[in-house]
Amino acid sequence: MLLLRKLSFVLIMIGGSIFSMAQTQDSYDYDSEFTWGINKNSSGGLIGGFTFKKSRRLDKKNSFETYGLEIMNVKNPEEVRYPSSRTGNYFIFGKTNYLYALRLQYGRDFVFFKKAPQQGVEIKVVMAAGPSLGIVAPYYIERAVDNSRFLSVTEQYDPNNPRHDFRYILGTGNLLQGIGDSKIQLGANAKLALNFELGTIKSQVTGFEVGFLVDAYFNKIVLMPAANNNAVFPTIFFTLFYGSRK
């Protein structure tokens, strides 16, 4: 939480500095924008998920109304990938469930620094919030049958099952296996970020966004029974995005 407070302070200081330094310059205006991005965050894996956002200008004061969707894979911070001593395949020992977060967001983008045509950087302050839909899907492992080298089964990891001991696990189950047995958790999310648009073509958008987000659910979500499990997931994120505007 201390890291999140520090990031919030940095974002506010940067935004204030940019606002005070902004100068009138020849720039191009646009009325709507659509972007999609690839997200990396402190609660996800190598790729945290994907983002989609539609914006439209509200007035001539450079503020935009936004509608967003985020699709994320949320992990417990204590998750560690181990290789099987038998197969070399990786698995997460102690994990019983995945959490896939679908976040709907409504917000505002405020342009603090406008770029000139074909040069410079456009900087926005981003604020958004909305409901979250958590899909809790079982995490499947592949384990040996009766210590066999040739027979195996896939099933949801159970810390109370002696056959799910570390030495018997051969790897993970198939992609999306057990998704039909998922449970739904309801919650909400809110984020604050800085958006940097670097594109040189008026009709195209390229850039990155950095900030923090809080995702909270009504019930605790058990991802690893032996670890600390929470209902609130604060994250720091970085998103590379691309899109179009008109």
Long-range contacts (C-beta under 8 A, 24 or more apart in sequence): 1-234, 3-236, 4-212, 4-234, 4-236, 7-211, 7-212, 7-236, 8-192, 8-212, 11-125, 11-192, 11-193, 11-194, 11-211, 14-194, 15-112, 15-125, 15-194, 18-112, 18-113, 18-123, 19-112, 19-113, 21-113, 22-112, 22-113, 22-114, 25-114, 25-116, 25-120, 26-116, 26-117, 27-114, 27-115, 27-116, 27-117, 28-117, 28-202, 29-57, 30-57, 30-202, 30-245, 30-246, 31-56, 31-57, 31-246, 32-56, 32-57, 32-245, 32-246, 33-64, 33-205, 33-243, 33-244, 33-245, 34-243, 34-244, 34-245, 35-205, 35-241, 35-242, 35-243, 36-241, 36-242, 36-243, 37-209, 37-239, 37-240, 37-241, 37-242, 38-239, 38-240, 38-241, 39-70, 39-72, 39-237, 39-238, 39-239, 40-237, 40-238, 40-239, 41-72, 41-213, 41-235, 41-236, 41-237, 41-238, 42-235, 42-236, 42-237, 43-72, 43-74, 43-75, 43-77, 43-215, 43-233, 43-234, 43-235, 44-72, 44-73, 44-74, 44-75, 44-235, 45-73, 45-75, 48-72, 48-73, 48-235, 48-237, 49-73, 49-101, 51-239, 51-241, 53-105, 53-241, 53-243, 55-109, 62-110, 62-111, 62-114, 63-108, 63-109, 63-110, 63-111, 64-108, 64-109, 64-110, 64-111, 64-124, 65-106, 65-107, 65-108, 66-105, 66-106, 66-107, 66-108, 66-109, 66-126, 66-128, 67-105, 67-106, 68-103, 68-104, 68-105, 68-106, 68-107, 68-128, 68-130, 69-102, 69-103, 69-104, 69-105, 70-101, 70-102, 70-103, 70-105, 70-189, 71-100, 71-101, 71-102, 71-103, 72-100, 72-101, 72-103, 73-98, 73-99, 73-100, 73-101, 74-99, 74-100, 74-101, 74-134, 74-215, 74-233, 75-99, 75-223, 76-223, 76-224, 76-227, 76-228, 76-229, 78-224, 78-227, 78-228, 79-223, 79-224, 82-166, 84-169, 84-170, 84-171, 85-167, 86-144, 86-149, 86-170, 87-170, 87-171, 89-142, 89-170, 89-171, 89-172, 90-171, 90-172, 91-141, 91-169, 91-171, 91-172, 92-139, 92-172, 93-166, 93-169, 94-157, 94-159, 94-224, 94-225, 94-226, 94-227, 95-139, 95-157, 95-223, 95-224, 96-138, 96-139, 96-156, 96-157, 96-158, 96-159, 96-222, 96-223, 96-224, 96-225, 97-136, 97-137, 97-138, 97-139, 97-221, 97-222, 97-223, 98-135, 98-136, 98-137, 98-138, 98-139, 98-223, 99-134, 99-135, 99-136, 99-137, 99-221, 99-223, 100-134, 100-135, 100-137, 101-132, 101-133, 101-134, 101-135, 101-189, 101-215, 102-132, 102-133, 102-134, 102-135, 103-130, 103-131, 103-132, 103-133, 103-189, 103-215, 104-130, 104-131, 104-132, 104-133, 105-129, 105-130, 105-189, 105-191, 106-130, 107-191, 109-195, 115-197, 117-202, 118-200, 118-201, 119-200, 121-196, 121-197, 121-198, 121-207, 122-196, 122-197, 122-207, 123-194, 123-195, 123-196, 123-197, 124-194, 124-195, 124-197, 125-192, 125-193, 125-194, 125-195, 126-191, 126-192, 126-193, 126-194, 126-195, 126-209, 126-211, 127-191, 127-192, 128-190, 128-191, 129-188, 129-189, 129-190, 129-191, 130-188, 130-189, 131-186, 131-187, 131-188, 131-189, 132-186, 132-187, 132-188, 132-189, 132-215, 132-216, 132-217, 133-184, 133-185, 133-186, 133-187, 134-184, 134-185, 134-186, 134-187, 134-217, 134-221, 135-179, 135-182, 135-183, 135-184, 135-185, 136-182, 136-183, 136-184, 136-185, 136-221, 137-176, 137-178, 137-179, 137-181, 137-182, 138-178, 138-181, 138-182, 139-172, 139-173, 139-178, 140-172, 140-173, 140-174, 140-177, 140-178, 141-169, 141-170, 141-171, 141-172, 141-173, 142-169, 142-170, 142-171, 142-172, 142-173, 143-168, 143-169, 143-170, 144-168, 144-170, 159-225, 159-226, 185-217, 185-218, 185-219, 185-221, 186-217, 186-218, 187-215, 187-216, 187-217, 187-218, 187-231, 188-215, 188-216, 189-213, 189-214, 189-215, 189-216, 190-214, 191-237, 193-237, 202-245, 203-244, 203-245, 203-246, 204-242, 204-243, 204-244, 204-245, 205-241, 205-242, 205-243, 205-244, 205-245, 206-241, 206-242, 207-240, 207-241, 208-238, 208-239, 208-240, 208-241, 209-237, 209-238, 209-239, 209-241, 210-237, 210-238, 210-239, 211-236, 211-237, 212-236, 212-237, 213-237
